[in-house]
Structures are given as structure tokens and as C-alpha cells.
């Protein structure tokens, strides 16, 4: 810290535009100029500490300072506010003689003048009058600042209440969606283990399954009128998204070809037991699967993953991608454990692509094409 006496500087020039001192007369300022000190602090320097005894008031001429307060355990300091040019700090101790109520640190290089209450009363004949004028002026300005702070606090609380209400809506919707999904999954599992007229692996059953899951979606969108973009129902940067999906499909196809070749050459097709057969492809079935892929992605990504991400405020998406992938994997329980596992792993990729692109277009195409490839090599029924 650098300290200078400011006896040689014209007070009106030195204190130009400082609204806390412009209420004093030129005569009073001239008398004060021998009592205050000019002080300079480097960025990061502590000007004074909380609970420190002091009676100085600081008039900030240049720079920014941070007002910090310790928590009850004195393990963490949180910022109350940041002050800049032409503000004051230390006024409570100056006016009342109480210890410092907060810590003040320089955010940037700071230049200020400090005036001690004791020095003022010992050396100035009009000390009481000057202190009263300053106290009245500081009180008026602080009342204005407090009013503005209250309005800002009210606005902040309103935003928090709005966010909490939205999170409550999302939570209710998520529970309802998972409940409907669980019921349908249990029904499909029951159907697959009994002698019924329904084939739980058929496209017809898949269509009924997907249609039932639209119930909470339709209700939620009608009830709360959320914008379509929250569900990924936007084109986004579709040329880039489709190109990215194409690259991913090439990589997956290449890896699959390598694994199948290794299985055929070294394990006689006993490790994976997969074989590529173009006769498994049916155009109508593939088209229906592409359409159903969009519905599944709308549920798994646009609704469950998106809602969960907003509910948990998971900006990185790690938790929501994992949980929604687990739910999506269980959706395929009627196909068996191996398919559930493969679907879960694939869903991690789908979830990441959706998190990146924020659109259902790319991830739906990726899902549909992966499903077609899975059918061609015998993982899914054609």
C-alpha cells in the first residue's frame, strides 16, 4: 500500500465528481485536506479485514473493490457486492465506531482517500457538523441503494420461484412418463412370457407400445405449452448434423466389420455368432422402424433426457445421458438381456449426439440406421 498526504492538491480538482463529498463546502474541504490521506492498493490487496477495529472511511477515487463476508464458521467468504469509482466503504465504522462488518479487497489497482473519525474530531473545529452532513448524505444514498437492492432481490426471488415451479412441473412429468413406461414394459414382459396372440418383438406391438407412451407427452405439452425446441423438435444445423451422423455410422460399420471378421477367422463365428444377410432387409419394415426411431428418440432424448437435464441442472449431461440410456435399455427388455445391454451402450452414443446437436433429426436417423444394421446382422428381428 502506498500512502501520500494530499495537502498540495486543490480539493475540488482532486475530488471532482465524487458525489459523497460534493455536499461539503470548499472551506470545509480546504480544512480537511490536511487530515485525509491518499492511499493506493494493488489488485488483490486486502484494505481491511472483518472485525478489525478502525474508524476510517474510504472514498474510492479509482478502481474496484470487493466487499466480502465470512460465513458463521469462518471457513468461506462470499461476496456481498463490488464497488467502483466514486463509491465509499468503511462508513459504518466511521459513523458508529464499531469494528469492521466486512472485509474489503482490491479487485483492480485502487486509489482512494481515507479519513479517520478520531483525526477529524481532534483537529477540525467543525468536525461534528461535517460528520452530520456526511451521515445525512450517506444515509440518503444508502437508502436509495437499499431500495434498488431490494428490487433486485425481489426480481431474483421471482426468477427462483419461476425456476422451482418449472422444475416441479418437469419432475411431475418425468415421474408420470416413467410410470407409464414401467407399466407398458411390465405388460410387454408379461406378454412375452405367456401364450398370447401378440408377438412382443413385432412391429405391430412396437407401434402400440410407442403410441401408449405418447399419452404423457401429449398431456404435458398441452398442459404446460412448452416450446417445441425443448423437445428437440427443431432442424438445427441439419447439414452438419447429418454429416456428423454419417461419419459415426461409417466408424461403427467399420468396427463391426472388423469384429465380425475376427470372430469368423479366429473363433469360427462362436464369439458373436453374427452374420450379414441382405435378405433380412425389408423396405416397409425399415421405413416403419425409422419412424418408430423418431418416436423412441422423442421419448428417450427429447423428453426424458431433456427434462431430466433441466430438472437436475446437469449442464455437462453425464448423469442425464446415463440415466436416460438405462431407461431406454430397459424399454427393450422383451428382446432379452443381450439386446438391453447393446441398446444401453448404443443409447449412450445417441444421448451424446443429442446433447451435442440439441435436435432429434440427427439422432433419429442414427438410431434408425443402427437398427437397420442390427437387423441385417441378426441382432434384431427383421
MARGU-438728 format. One record per residue (C-alpha): x, y, z; residue in one letter; chain; residue number from 1. Coordinates in Angstrom, 1 decimal. Each point is the difference from the previous one (the first is absolute). Layout:
% MARGU-438728
- X Y Z A A NUM
...
***
This chain:
% MARGU-438728
- 0.0 0.0 0.0 X A 1
- 1.2 3.5 -0.9 X A 2
- -1.1 3.0 2.2 X A 3
- 0.4 3.6 -0.9 X A 4
- -1.0 3.2 1.7 X A 5
- -2.1 2.1 -2.4 X A 6
- 0.6 3.5 1.4 X A 7
- 1.3 1.4 -3.3 X A 8
- -3.0 -1.0 -2.2 X A 9
- -3.0 2.3 -0.4 X A 10
- -2.8 -1.9 1.6 X A 11
- -2.6 0.7 -2.6 X A 12
- 2.3 -1.3 -2.7 X A 13
- 1.0 -3.1 1.9 X A 14
- -3.6 -0.8 1.0 X A 15
- -1.6 1.0 -3.3 X A 16
- -3.4 -1.8 -0.4 X A 17
- 0.2 -2.0 3.3 X A 18
- -3.6 0.3 1.0 X A 19
- 0.6 -0.9 3.6 X A 20
- 2.2 3.0 0.7 X A 21
- -1.6 2.6 -2.3 X A 22
- -2.4 0.9 2.7 X A 23
- 2.8 1.5 2.0 X A 24
- 0.9 3.7 -0.6 X A 25
- 3.4 1.0 -1.4 X A 26
- 0.9 1.4 3.3 X A 27
- -0.7 -3.3 1.8 X A 28
- 2.0 -1.9 -2.7 X A 29
- 2.9 2.3 0.3 X A 30
- 0.1 -0.6 3.8 X A 31
- -0.3 -3.8 -0.6 X A 32
- 2.8 -0.2 -2.5 X A 33
- 2.7 -0.3 2.8 X A 34
- -2.0 -2.8 1.7 X A 35
- -0.6 -2.5 -2.7 X A 36
- 2.5 -2.3 -1.7 X A 37
- 0.2 -1.2 -3.6 X A 38
- 0.5 -3.8 -0.1 X A 39
- 0.8 -2.3 -2.8 X A 40
- -0.5 -3.8 0.0 X A 41
- 1.1 -2.7 -2.5 X A 42
- -2.6 -2.4 -1.4 X A 43
- -0.6 -2.8 2.5 X A 44
- 1.1 2.0 3.0 X A 45
- -2.1 0.0 3.2 X A 46
- -1.0 3.5 1.0 X A 47
- -1.4 -1.1 3.4 X A 48
- -1.3 -3.1 1.6 X A 49
- -3.4 -0.9 1.5 X A 50
- -0.2 0.7 3.8 X A 51
- 3.1 2.2 -0.2 X A 52
- -0.2 3.1 2.3 X A 53
- 0.2 3.1 -2.1 X A 54
- -1.8 3.4 -0.4 X A 55
- 1.1 0.9 -3.6 X A 56
- -2.4 0.7 -2.9 X A 57
- 1.3 -0.6 -3.5 X A 58
- -1.0 2.1 -3.0 X A 59
- 0.7 -2.1 -3.1 X A 60
- 1.6 2.2 -2.8 X A 61
- 1.0 -2.7 -2.5 X A 62
- -0.3 -3.8 -0.3 X A 63
- -2.2 -2.7 1.4 X A 64
- -0.3 -1.7 3.4 X A 65
- -1.8 -3.1 1.1 X A 66
- -2.0 0.0 3.3 X A 67
- 0.4 -3.5 1.6 X A 68
- -1.7 -1.6 2.9 X A 69
- 1.0 -3.1 2.0 X A 70
- -2.6 -2.8 0.6 X A 71
- -0.9 -1.0 3.5 X A 72
- 2.9 -2.6 0.2 X A 73
- 2.5 2.5 -1.6 X A 74
- 0.9 -2.7 -2.5 X A 75
- -1.3 1.8 -3.1 X A 76
- -0.2 3.6 -1.2 X A 77
- -2.8 1.0 -2.3 X A 78
- -0.3 3.3 -2.0 X A 79
- -2.7 2.4 1.1 X A 80
- 0.7 2.6 -2.8 X A 81
- 2.6 1.6 -2.1 X A 82
- 0.6 3.8 0.2 X A 83
- 1.6 2.2 -2.6 X A 84
- 1.0 3.6 -0.6 X A 85
- -1.6 2.7 2.2 X A 86
- -1.4 -2.4 2.6 X A 87
- 0.8 -0.2 3.7 X A 88
- 0.7 -2.9 2.4 X A 89
- 0.8 -0.1 3.7 X A 90
- -2.8 2.5 0.8 X A 91
- -1.6 -2.2 2.7 X A 92
- 3.2 0.0 2.1 X A 93
- 0.6 3.7 -0.7 X A 94
- -3.5 1.0 1.2 X A 95
- -0.5 -2.5 2.9 X A 96
- 3.5 -1.0 1.1 X A 97
- -0.9 -3.7 -0.3 X A 98
- 2.5 -2.5 -1.3 X A 99
- 0.1 -0.7 -3.8 X A 100
- -3.2 -1.9 -1.0 X A 101
- 1.7 -1.5 -3.2 X A 102
- 3.3 -0.5 -1.7 X A 103
- 0.9 2.3 -3.0 X A 104
- 2.5 -1.1 -2.7 X A 105
- 1.2 1.8 -3.1 X A 106
- -1.2 -1.7 -3.2 X A 107
- 2.0 2.4 -2.2 X A 108
- 2.7 2.5 0.9 X A 109
- -1.8 2.4 2.4 X A 110
- 0.5 3.7 0.8 X A 111
- -2.0 1.4 2.9 X A 112
- 0.2 2.5 2.8 X A 113
- -0.5 -1.0 3.7 X A 114
- -1.3 2.2 2.7 X A 115
- 0.2 -0.9 3.7 X A 116
- -2.9 1.0 2.3 X A 117
- 2.4 0.4 2.9 X A 118
- 2.4 2.2 -2.0 X A 119
- -3.0 2.0 -1.2 X A 120
- -1.3 0.7 3.5 X A 121
- 3.4 0.8 1.4 X A 122
- 1.1 2.4 -2.7 X A 123
- -3.1 1.6 -1.6 X A 124
- -2.1 2.7 1.7 X A 125
- -3.1 -1.0 -2.1 X A 126
- 0.5 -3.8 0.5 X A 127
- -3.5 -0.5 1.4 X A 128
- -1.7 2.0 -2.8 X A 129
- 2.1 -1.8 -2.8 X A 130
- -0.8 -3.4 1.5 X A 131
- -3.7 0.9 0.1 X A 132
- 0.0 1.2 -3.6 X A 133
- 1.8 -3.2 -1.1 X A 134
- -2.3 -2.2 2.1 X A 135
- -3.2 1.5 -1.5 X A 136
- 1.4 -0.2 -3.6 X A 137
- 1.3 -3.5 0.5 X A 138
- -3.4 -1.0 1.5 X A 139
- -2.0 1.3 -2.9 X A 140
- 2.3 -1.7 -2.6 X A 141
- 0.0 -3.3 1.9 X A 142
- -3.8 0.1 0.2 X A 143
- -0.2 0.4 -3.8 X A 144
- 2.6 -2.8 -0.4 X A 145
- -2.0 -2.2 2.5 X A 146
- -3.2 0.7 -2.0 X A 147
- 1.7 -1.0 -3.2 X A 148
- 1.4 -3.1 1.7 X A 149
- -3.4 -1.0 1.3 X A 150
- -1.5 0.3 -3.4 X A 151
- 2.8 -2.1 -1.4 X A 152
- -0.4 -2.6 2.8 X A 153
- -3.8 -0.2 -0.7 X A 154
- 0.7 -0.5 -3.7 X A 155
- 2.6 -2.7 0.8 X A 156
- -2.5 -1.7 2.3 X A 157
- -2.7 0.1 -2.7 X A 158
- 2.4 -1.7 -2.4 X A 159
- 0.9 -2.6 2.5 X A 160
- -3.7 -0.7 0.7 X A 161
- -0.6 -0.3 -3.7 X A 162
- 2.9 -2.4 -0.4 X A 163
- -1.2 -2.1 2.9 X A 164
- -3.5 -0.2 -1.4 X A 165
- 1.4 -1.0 -3.4 X A 166
- 2.1 -2.7 1.7 X A 167
- -3.0 -1.2 1.9 X A 168
- -1.9 -0.3 -3.3 X A 169
- 2.9 -1.9 -1.5 X A 170
- 0.3 -2.3 2.9 X A 171
- -3.8 -0.8 0.0 X A 172
- 0.2 -0.6 -3.8 X A 173
- 3.1 -2.2 0.3 X A 174
- -1.6 -2.1 2.7 X A 175
- -3.2 -0.4 -2.0 X A 176
- 1.9 -1.0 -3.2 X A 177
- 2.2 -2.5 1.9 X A 178
- -3.1 -1.5 1.7 X A 179
- -1.8 -0.4 -3.4 X A 180
- 3.1 -1.5 -1.5 X A 181
- 0.5 -2.4 2.9 X A 182
- -3.6 -1.3 -0.3 X A 183
- 0.3 -0.5 -3.7 X A 184
- 3.4 -1.7 0.4 X A 185
- -1.4 -2.4 2.6 X A 186
- -3.0 -0.8 -2.2 X A 187
- 2.4 -0.7 -3.0 X A 188
- 2.1 -2.2 2.2 X A 189
- -3.1 -1.9 1.2 X A 190
- -1.2 -0.4 -3.6 X A 191
- 3.4 -1.4 -1.0 X A 192
- -0.2 -2.7 2.6 X A 193
- -3.5 -1.2 -0.6 X A 194
- -1.8 -1.6 -2.8 X A 195
- -1.9 2.9 -1.6 X A 196
- -0.9 1.1 -3.5 X A 197
- 2.5 2.9 0.2 X A 198
- 3.6 -0.2 -1.0 X A 199
- 1.9 2.5 2.3 X A 200
- 2.8 0.3 -2.6 X A 201
- -2.3 0.8 -2.8 X A 202
- -0.2 3.4 -1.6 X A 203
- -3.8 0.1 0.8 X A 204
- 0.7 -0.4 3.7 X A 205
- 2.8 2.6 -0.3 X A 206
- -2.5 2.4 -1.5 X A 207
- -2.5 -0.5 2.8 X A 208
- 2.8 0.3 2.5 X A 209
- 1.1 3.4 -1.5 X A 210
- -3.6 1.3 -0.3 X A 211
- -0.7 -0.7 3.7 X A 212
- 3.1 1.9 1.0 X A 213
- -1.3 3.1 -1.9 X A 214
- -2.7 0.4 2.6 X A 215
- 2.1 1.9 2.6 X A 216
- 1.8 1.9 -2.8 X A 217
- -3.3 1.3 -1.4 X A 218
- -1.3 0.9 3.4 X A 219
- 3.2 1.8 1.1 X A 220
- 0.3 2.1 -3.2 X A 221
- -3.7 0.9 0.1 X A 222
- 0.0 0.8 3.7 X A 223
- 3.2 2.1 0.2 X A 224
- 0.4 1.2 -3.6 X A 225
- 3.8 -0.4 0.0 X A 226
- 1.7 1.0 -3.2 X A 227
- 0.9 -2.7 -2.6 X A 228
- 3.7 0.7 0.3 X A 229
- 0.0 -1.4 3.6 X A 230
- -0.8 -3.4 -1.5 X A 231
- 2.6 0.3 -2.8 X A 232
- -2.7 0.6 -2.6 X A 233
- 2.2 2.4 -2.0 X A 234
- 2.1 -0.5 -3.2 X A 235
- 3.0 1.7 1.6 X A 236
- 3.1 -0.1 -2.2 X A 237
- -1.3 -3.0 -1.9 X A 238
- 2.6 -0.3 -2.8 X A 239
- 2.8 -0.1 2.7 X A 240
- -2.0 -2.3 2.2 X A 241
- -0.7 -2.5 -2.8 X A 242
- 3.6 0.1 -1.1 X A 243
- 1.1 -0.8 3.6 X A 244
- -2.4 -2.9 0.1 X A 245
- 1.3 -1.3 -3.3 X A 246
- 3.6 0.0 1.4 X A 247
- -1.2 -1.8 3.2 X A 248
- -1.8 -2.7 -2.1 X A 249
- 3.1 -0.6 -2.1 X A 250
- 2.2 -0.4 3.1 X A 251
- -2.6 -2.4 1.6 X A 252
- -0.3 -2.0 -3.2 X A 253
- 3.8 -0.3 -0.3 X A 254
- 0.4 -1.1 3.6 X A 255
- -2.9 -2.5 -0.4 X A 256
- 1.6 -1.4 -3.1 X A 257
- 3.3 -0.5 1.8 X A 258
- -1.6 -1.7 3.0 X A 259
- -2.0 -2.4 -2.3 X A 260
- 3.1 -0.8 -2.0 X A 261
- 2.1 -0.8 3.1 X A 262
- -2.9 -2.1 1.3 X A 263
- -0.2 -1.9 -3.4 X A 264
- 3.8 -0.5 -0.4 X A 265
- 1.0 -0.9 3.6 X A 266
- -3.1 -1.2 1.8 X A 267
- -2.0 -1.6 -2.9 X A 268
- -3.0 2.4 0.7 X A 269
- -0.4 -1.3 3.5 X A 270
- 0.9 3.2 1.9 X A 271
- -2.6 2.4 -1.5 X A 272
- -2.0 -2.4 -2.2 X A 273
- -1.0 2.7 -2.4 X A 274
- -0.2 -0.1 -3.8 X A 275
- -0.9 2.6 -2.5 X A 276
- -3.0 -0.9 -2.3 X A 277
- -1.6 2.6 -2.3 X A 278
- -3.1 -2.2 -0.3 X A 279
- -0.9 1.1 3.5 X A 280
- -0.7 3.5 -1.2 X A 281
- -3.6 0.9 -0.8 X A 282
- -0.7 3.5 -1.2 X A 283
- -3.3 0.4 1.7 X A 284
- 1.3 -1.4 3.3 X A 285
- 3.1 2.3 -0.2 X A 286
- -2.2 3.0 -0.7 X A 287
- -2.3 -0.8 3.0 X A 288
- 3.1 -0.4 2.2 X A 289
- 1.4 3.4 -1.1 X A 290
- -3.4 1.6 0.9 X A 291
- -0.1 -1.8 3.3 X A 292
- 3.7 1.0 0.6 X A 293
- -1.2 3.6 0.0 X A 294
- -2.7 -0.8 2.5 X A 295
- 2.4 -1.8 2.3 X A 296
- 2.5 2.8 -0.2 X A 297
- -2.7 2.6 0.7 X A 298
- -0.8 -2.0 3.2 X A 299
- 3.6 -1.0 1.0 X A 300
- 1.9 3.1 -1.0 X A 301
- -2.4 2.9 -0.7 X A 302
- -2.2 -0.7 3.1 X A 303
- 1.7 -2.2 2.6 X A 304
- 3.7 1.2 -0.6 X A 305
- -1.0 3.6 -0.6 X A 306
- -2.4 0.2 3.0 X A 307
- 2.5 -1.7 2.3 X A 308
- 2.8 2.3 -1.1 X A 309
- -2.1 3.1 0.8 X A 310
- -1.2 -1.6 3.2 X A 311
- 3.5 -0.9 1.3 X A 312
- 1.6 3.1 -1.7 X A 313
- 2.5 -2.4 -1.4 X A 314
- 1.8 2.2 -2.5 X A 315
- 2.7 -2.6 -0.9 X A 316
- -2.8 -2.6 -0.6 X A 317
- 1.9 -2.9 1.5 X A 318
- -2.6 -1.0 2.6 X A 319
- -3.0 0.5 -2.3 X A 320
- 1.6 -1.9 -3.0 X A 321
- 0.8 -2.9 2.3 X A 322
- -3.5 -0.1 1.7 X A 323
- -2.0 0.4 -3.2 X A 324
- 2.2 -2.6 -1.7 X A 325
- -0.8 -2.5 2.8 X A 326
- -3.7 0.8 -0.4 X A 327
- 0.2 -0.4 -3.8 X A 328
- 1.8 -3.3 0.4 X A 329
- -2.7 -1.4 2.3 X A 330
- -2.6 1.0 -2.6 X A 331
- 1.5 -2.9 -2.1 X A 332
- -0.3 -2.6 2.7 X A 333
- -2.4 -2.1 -2.0 X A 334
- 2.9 -0.7 -2.5 X A 335
- 2.2 -1.5 2.7 X A 336
- 3.0 1.0 2.2 X A 337
- 2.5 0.2 -2.8 X A 338
- -2.1 2.4 -2.0 X A 339
- -0.6 2.1 3.2 X A 340
- 3.8 0.2 0.5 X A 341
- 0.7 0.9 -3.7 X A 342
- -2.9 2.6 0.1 X A 343
- 1.4 1.6 3.1 X A 344
- 3.4 0.4 -1.5 X A 345
- -1.4 1.3 -3.3 X A 346
- -2.2 2.4 2.0 X A 347
- 3.0 1.5 1.7 X A 348
- 1.2 0.9 -3.5 X A 349
- -3.5 1.3 -1.0 X A 350
- -0.2 2.0 3.2 X A 351
- 3.4 1.7 -0.7 X A 352
- -1.0 0.8 -3.6 X A 353
- -3.3 1.6 1.2 X A 354
- 1.9 1.9 2.7 X A 355
- 2.3 1.4 -2.7 X A 356
- -2.5 0.7 -2.7 X A 357
- -3.1 1.0 2.1 X A 358
- -2.2 -1.4 -2.8 X A 359
- -1.8 -3.3 -0.5 X A 360
- 0.7 -0.1 -3.8 X A 361
- 3.6 -1.3 0.2 X A 362
- -0.5 -2.4 2.9 X A 363
- -3.2 -1.5 -1.5 X A 364
- 1.8 -0.7 -3.3 X A 365
- 2.9 -1.5 1.9 X A 366
- -2.4 -2.2 2.1 X A 367
- -1.9 -1.2 -3.1 X A 368
- 3.1 -0.9 -1.9 X A 369
- 1.6 -1.8 2.9 X A 370
- -3.2 -1.9 0.4 X A 371
- 0.0 -1.0 -3.7 X A 372
- 3.6 -1.1 0.3 X A 373
- -0.9 -2.0 3.1 X A 374
- -2.8 -1.7 -1.9 X A 375
- 2.4 -0.8 -2.9 X A 376
- 2.5 -1.8 2.2 X A 377
- -2.7 -1.8 2.0 X A 378
- 0.0 1.9 3.3 X A 379
- -3.5 1.2 -0.4 X A 380
- -2.9 -1.8 -1.8 X A 381
- -0.6 1.2 -3.5 X A 382
***
